[in-house]
Amino acid sequence: MKYTIAEHMRDILIENNTNTVWYGCLDEIHECAVRSGMYDRVRGKFGSHPLNINSKVLSALSRSDLFEEYRIKHIGRPARSFKLIEEHETETVSKLAHNKGEQNE
């Protein structure tokens, strides 16, 4: 089953016991890009520059119904931030717990 960028980010946030990501969460954004194979697909004038990767991941989250977008104030100006919608968080936590149970058997 092929996951979307937003589904990868949802899993990463749940694994890290958090429900928000913003432009400054470089580790989470990088991990999401790696899991989704984004570094292999990014093309264009600037290639896979980290700022382009960040922008593409956050743009994918803004188009997803898994996340709610809002702005936070960072160094005096607004920064994009995303919060995992609670119903999707609960659904995935139960799936992860079920999968761990199968691995332990």
C-alpha angles and dihedrals in degrees: 000000000000116000126211122234089256092052090051090050091048090055092046092051092049092048088053093047095241136107104204137071130181139177091278096056093097098162093054093044092048092048090050091050091050094048093048094047091240095146088062094051105040110110135165142087095316100033118205099344109163093242091054090050091050091050094048093049093048091046089054090051091051090056093049127093089215093074138051116215124219137154129249127192112251122174091343098309136079121271127193115255133176132204124200110242107246098234091058092046093055092046093053096044090057091048092050091049090050091050092050089052091054092049093052093055 
